[in-house]
Amino acid sequence: MNRKITQTLSISCAFASLLFIASCGNEAKKESGATGNFVAFEKANFDTTVKPGDDFYEYANGGWLKKGEIPASESRWGSFDMLNENIKNNLHIILEETASKKDAVAGSNEQKVGDFYATAMDSVKLNKDGISPLKDELAKIDAVKTPADIISEIAHLHMNGSGSFFAAFVNQDAKKSDELIVQLYQAGIGLPDRDFYTKSDAESKAIQEAYVAHISKMLTLSGEDEKQAANDAKSIMKLETELAKASKTRVEQRDPEANYHKMTVDELSKLTPSIDWKAYFSQAGYGAFTDLIVSQPDFIKAVDKLIKSTSLAEMKSYMKWNLINAYADYLSDDFVAENFNFYGKTLNGAKEMKPRWKRALRETDGAMGEVLGQLYVAKHFSANAKKRINELVDNLM
């Protein structure tokens, strides 16, 4: 799944949510006859015209559904989103203060967070740079000539956070959780999952066409001729469609046994002879190991055939697209706007892009959530709030 589609609550925001609940506890109202402080149900969100025995969901949420409005920059909205919004506003103040602090001690949390946030907010420099931050990486892809070069470049892209063909990572062994093991998983597509490529209904066709147009636009912004970019977009879509066809559905991925295949690197090499796995793992920084888990062997076999059959020109276009797609949010405003136009509007239904400070907060939180969390605690986590959060955890236990 493309990283832009799934948004999770990051470390500092998730922890801050608990702190916010605890610190607000004293403001909560007591329900008549109840004991202890808690945030009461908001009865205005009920729909009392519906009998709870007939449709409890409508009874409990009908009022909210009728009057609630989703902000233009969001694709969903609920009580936890509202809570998170308050936390973001508090974090925004912290980030602005740290970014403007001139006397922050070198190496301190304030200096690290402030510098990172200030860099993310510097739209003037980003717009001046355009595609130039990726020039060296694009040139490296252009220099690919041999099958060995292709494997080397895939390893390089994976190390730098850009997807191509498959995903490789280290995680707990599902059948021996006290050990870590290298794992391979299906990946390499820019749409959320295989169904977006394989369905032929009108809505799916429209998304497929919009995706091809989006790829073409992004390649054009990177400096490609419009006609060449349009042709490359079609070839990229064709390759990704083949990857999608070889992928398991979301339902099939839920079967733990069917997605667990432990084998040696030598066995994997025999399964997929076109891929030099020892070279890949070495260049991707995995070090020496013997066993790994291949979650979907049939998919990896399909990748092997595609690497062998895809022309060098098409291979380069695909890898360039994966690089640009991975870093689109960190480039100039024209890349960011086009990226939002497809992934934000077309796929997720958001009407407006989040303001730059929220996007900068997201990246700061993602890169140094623990450090940002410490600054949040220092400012917003009182001794009384600590007592309440301990009580909350004790009650959960």
C-alpha positions in Angstrom: 0.0 0.0 0.0 1.3 3.4 -0.9 2.6 5.3 2.1 0.4 8.3 1.3 -2.8 6.5 1.7 -2.4 5.1 5.2 -1.9 7.7 8.0 -1.3 6.5 11.5 -1.2 8.4 14.8 2.5 8.9 15.4 4.4 8.3 18.7 4.3 11.8 20.2 0.7 12.4 19.0 -0.5 9.1 20.3 1.1 9.6 23.7 0.0 13.2 23.8 -3.6 12.0 23.3 -3.5 10.2 26.6 -1.8 13.1 28.3 -4.5 15.5 26.9 -7.3 13.2 28.2 -5.6 13.1 31.6 -5.0 16.8 31.8 -8.6 17.5 30.8 -10.0 15.1 33.3 -10.6 17.7 36.0 -12.9 19.5 33.6 -15.1 16.5 33.0 -18.7 16.5 34.2 -20.0 13.9 36.6 -22.9 11.9 35.4 -25.8 12.0 37.9 -25.4 9.1 40.4 -22.0 8.0 39.0 -18.8 8.0 40.9 -15.4 9.4 39.6 -14.5 11.9 36.9 -14.9 11.0 33.2 -15.7 12.7 30.0 -19.5 12.2 29.6 -21.3 11.1 26.4 -22.3 14.1 24.3 -26.0 13.5 24.2 -26.4 16.1 21.5 -24.8 13.6 19.1 -27.6 11.1 19.7 -30.6 10.7 17.4 -33.4 10.1 19.9 -36.0 9.7 17.1 -34.5 6.3 16.5 -35.1 3.5 18.9 -31.8 2.0 20.2 -33.3 -1.5 19.9 -34.0 -0.9 16.2 -30.7 0.7 15.1 -28.3 1.5 17.9 -25.6 2.9 15.6 -28.1 5.6 14.3 -29.3 6.2 17.8 -25.8 6.8 19.2 -24.4 8.6 16.2 -27.3 10.0 14.2 -27.1 13.5 15.6 -23.4 13.7 14.8 -23.9 12.4 11.3 -26.6 14.9 10.5 -24.8 18.0 11.8 -21.1 17.1 11.7 -19.0 18.6 9.0 -15.7 17.1 7.7 -13.1 19.8 7.3 -12.1 20.5 3.7 -8.5 19.3 4.4 -9.7 15.9 5.9 -11.1 12.7 4.4 -12.5 11.6 7.7 -13.5 13.3 11.0 -14.5 12.1 14.4 -13.9 12.6 18.1 -10.4 11.3 18.1 -9.6 13.5 15.1 -10.9 16.5 17.1 -8.7 15.5 20.0 -5.7 15.1 17.8 -6.4 18.6 16.3 -6.1 20.1 19.8 -2.8 18.3 20.3 -1.5 19.5 16.9 -2.2 23.1 17.8 -0.2 22.7 21.0 2.6 21.1 19.1 2.5 23.9 16.6 3.2 26.4 19.3 6.1 24.4 20.5 7.6 24.0 17.0 7.2 27.7 16.3 8.9 28.6 19.5 11.8 26.2 19.1 12.3 27.2 15.4 12.6 30.9 16.4 14.9 30.2 19.4 18.3 31.7 18.6 20.1 30.6 21.8 19.2 26.9 21.7 22.1 24.7 23.0 23.7 22.8 20.2 22.6 19.1 20.3 19.6 19.9 22.6 16.1 18.8 21.8 15.1 22.4 21.1 17.8 22.8 18.5 17.1 19.5 16.8 13.4 20.0 16.6 13.6 23.7 15.7 16.1 23.2 12.9 14.1 20.3 11.4 10.8 22.1 11.5 12.4 25.3 10.1 13.8 23.4 7.2 10.4 21.8 6.4 8.8 25.2 6.5 11.3 26.8 4.1 9.1 26.8 1.0 11.3 29.5 -0.7 14.3 27.2 -0.8 12.2 24.1 -1.8 10.6 26.0 -4.7 13.9 27.3 -5.8 15.4 23.8 -5.7 12.6 22.1 -7.6 13.7 18.6 -8.7 17.4 19.3 -8.1 17.6 17.3 -4.8 16.9 14.2 -6.8 19.1 14.9 -9.8 22.0 12.7 -8.6 19.6 9.8 -7.9 17.9 10.2 -11.3 21.3 10.2 -13.0 22.2 7.0 -11.1 19.1 5.3 -12.5 20.0 6.6 -16.0 23.4 4.9 -15.6 21.9 1.5 -15.1 22.9 -0.9 -18.0 23.2 -4.5 -16.9 21.0 -6.9 -14.9 23.5 -6.6 -12.0 23.0 -2.8 -12.2 19.2 -3.3 -11.9 19.5 -5.4 -8.7 22.0 -2.9 -7.3 19.7 0.1 -8.0 16.7 -1.7 -6.5 18.7 -2.3 -3.3 19.8 1.4 -3.3 16.2 2.6 -3.8 15.0 0.4 -0.9 17.8 1.7 1.4 16.7 5.3 0.6 13.0 4.6 1.3 11.8 4.2 -2.3 9.8 1.2 -3.3 10.3 -1.0 -6.3 9.0 -4.5 -7.1 8.9 -5.9 -3.6 9.4 -4.9 0.1 12.2 -6.2 2.2 12.4 -5.7 6.0 13.4 -7.2 9.3 10.6 -8.2 11.8 9.8 -10.9 14.4 9.4 -14.4 13.1 5.7 -15.1 13.4 6.4 -18.7 14.5 9.4 -17.8 16.7 8.7 -14.3 18.1 11.8 -14.1 20.2 13.9 -13.9 16.9 14.1 -11.3 14.2 14.3 -12.5 10.6 14.5 -10.9 7.1 11.1 -10.9 5.3 10.0 -10.3 1.7 6.5 -9.0 0.9 4.6 -8.0 -2.2 4.9 -4.3 -3.1 5.9 -2.1 -6.0 2.6 -0.5 -6.9 1.5 3.1 -6.5 -2.3 2.4 -6.0 -3.5 1.1 -2.6 -3.9 -2.6 -3.7 -4.4 -5.0 -6.5 -8.1 -4.4 -6.9 -7.4 -0.8 -8.1 -5.7 -2.3 -11.1 -7.9 -5.4 -11.8 -11.4 -4.0 -11.5 -13.1 -2.8 -14.7 -16.1 -0.8 -13.3 -16.5 2.8 -14.3 -15.1 4.2 -11.0 -12.1 1.9 -11.1 -11.4 2.8 -14.8 -11.6 6.5 -13.9 -9.1 6.1 -11.1 -6.7 4.1 -13.4 -6.9 6.8 -16.0 -6.3 9.5 -13.4 -3.3 7.6 -12.0 -1.7 7.4 -15.5 -2.3 11.1 -16.0 -0.8 11.8 -12.5 2.4 9.7 -13.3 2.8 11.6 -16.6 2.4 15.0 -14.9 5.0 14.1 -12.2 7.5 12.9 -14.8 6.9 16.1 -16.8 7.6 18.2 -13.7 10.8 16.3 -13.2 12.0 17.5 -16.6 10.8 14.9 -19.1 9.3 15.8 -22.5 5.4 15.6 -22.2 5.1 13.0 -25.0 7.8 10.8 -23.5 6.3 11.2 -20.0 2.9 10.1 -21.3 4.4 7.0 -23.0 6.4 6.2 -19.8 3.3 6.6 -17.7 1.5 3.9 -19.8 4.5 1.5 -19.6 4.7 2.0 -15.8 1.0 1.3 -15.4 1.4 -1.8 -17.5 4.2 -3.1 -15.3 2.4 -2.2 -12.1 -0.7 -4.0 -13.4 1.3 -7.2 -13.8 2.6 -6.8 -10.3 -1.0 -6.3 -9.1 -2.2 -9.4 -10.9 0.4 -11.5 -9.2 -0.4 -10.0 -5.8 -2.7 -11.6 -3.2 -5.9 -9.8 -2.3 -6.4 -8.2 1.1 -8.5 -11.2 2.2 -5.8 -13.6 1.1 -3.2 -11.7 3.0 -5.1 -12.3 6.3 -4.2 -16.0 6.2 -1.1 -16.3 8.4 -0.2 -19.8 7.2 -0.6 -19.0 3.5 1.7 -16.0 3.9 4.5 -17.7 5.8 7.2 -19.5 3.8 10.5 -19.9 5.5 13.4 -20.8 3.2 17.2 -20.3 2.8 18.7 -17.6 0.5 19.9 -20.4 -1.7 16.4 -21.8 -2.0 15.1 -18.3 -2.9 17.8 -18.0 -5.5 16.7 -21.2 -7.2 13.1 -20.0 -7.1 14.0 -16.7 -8.8 17.2 -17.2 -10.9 17.1 -13.7 -12.4 17.6 -12.0 -9.1 21.0 -12.1 -7.4 19.7 -12.2 -3.9 23.1 -12.3 -2.2 24.1 -9.2 -4.0 20.8 -7.5 -3.2 20.9 -8.2 0.5 24.6 -7.3 0.8 24.1 -3.9 -1.0 20.9 -3.2 0.9 22.8 -3.5 4.2 21.3 -6.7 5.6 24.6 -8.4 6.4 25.1 -12.2 6.6 22.1 -14.5 7.3 20.8 -17.8 6.1 17.1 -18.0 6.5 14.3 -15.6 5.6 10.5 -15.6 5.2 9.0 -15.1 1.7 5.4 -14.1 2.3 4.2 -14.6 -1.2 6.5 -16.9 -3.3 4.3 -16.7 -6.4 4.6 -12.9 -6.4 8.4 -13.0 -6.1 8.5 -15.5 -9.0 6.4 -13.0 -11.0 8.9 -10.2 -10.1 11.7 -12.4 -11.3 10.0 -12.8 -14.7 9.2 -9.1 -15.0 12.8 -8.1 -14.2 14.0 -10.5 -16.9 11.4 -9.5 -19.5 11.0 -5.7 -19.0 13.1 -3.5 -21.3 15.9 -1.5 -19.8 14.1 1.8 -20.8 10.9 0.7 -19.1 12.8 -0.5 -16.1 14.4 2.9 -15.7 11.1 4.7 -16.1 9.6 2.6 -13.4 12.4 3.1 -11.0 12.4 6.9 -11.6 8.7 7.0 -10.9 9.1 5.2 -7.6 11.9 7.6 -6.6 9.8 10.7 -7.5 6.7 9.3 -5.9 8.5 8.5 -2.7 9.8 12.0 -2.3 7.1 14.1 -3.9 5.9 15.5 -0.5 9.4 16.9 0.1 9.9 18.7 -3.2 8.7 22.1 -4.5 5.1 23.2 -4.3 4.2 22.0 -7.9 5.1 18.4 -7.0 3.3 18.6 -3.7 0.2 20.1 -5.3 0.1 17.4 -8.0 0.7 14.7 -5.5 -2.2 15.9 -3.3 -4.4 16.3 -6.4 -4.3 12.6 -7.0 -3.7 10.9 -3.6 -5.5 13.5 -1.5 -8.4 14.4 -3.7 -9.0 11.6 -6.2 -8.3 8.7 -3.8 -9.1 10.1 -0.4 -11.7 12.7 -1.1 -10.0 15.6 0.7 -10.9 19.0 -0.8 -8.0 21.1 0.4 -4.4 20.4 1.2 -3.4 20.7 4.9 -1.5 23.9 5.6 2.3 23.7 5.5 2.7 23.8 9.2 0.7 20.7 9.7 2.6 18.9 7.0 5.9 20.1 8.6 4.6 18.9 12.0 3.8 15.5 10.5 7.3 15.1 9.2 9.0 16.4 12.4 6.9 14.1 14.5 7.6 11.1 12.2 11.4 11.8 12.2 11.8 12.6 15.9 8.6 11.8 17.7 10.3 10.8 20.9 12.2 14.1 21.1 9.1 16.2 20.3 7.1 14.2 22.8 9.6 15.2 25.5 9.1 18.9 24.7 5.3 18.3 24.8 5.4 16.6 28.2 7.6 19.4 29.7 5.0 22.0 28.7 1.7 20.3 29.0 2.1 17.4 31.5 1.5 18.6 35.0 2.0 16.6 38.2 -1.7 16.3 38.5 -2.0 15.0 35.0 0.7 12.5 35.7 -1.3 11.2 38.7 -4.5 10.9 36.6 -2.8 9.1 33.7 -1.3 6.6 36.2 -4.8 6.1 37.6 -6.1 5.6 34.1 -3.5 2.9 33.3 -4.0 1.2 36.7 -7.7 1.0 35.9 -7.0 -0.5 32.5 -4.7 -3.0 34.1 
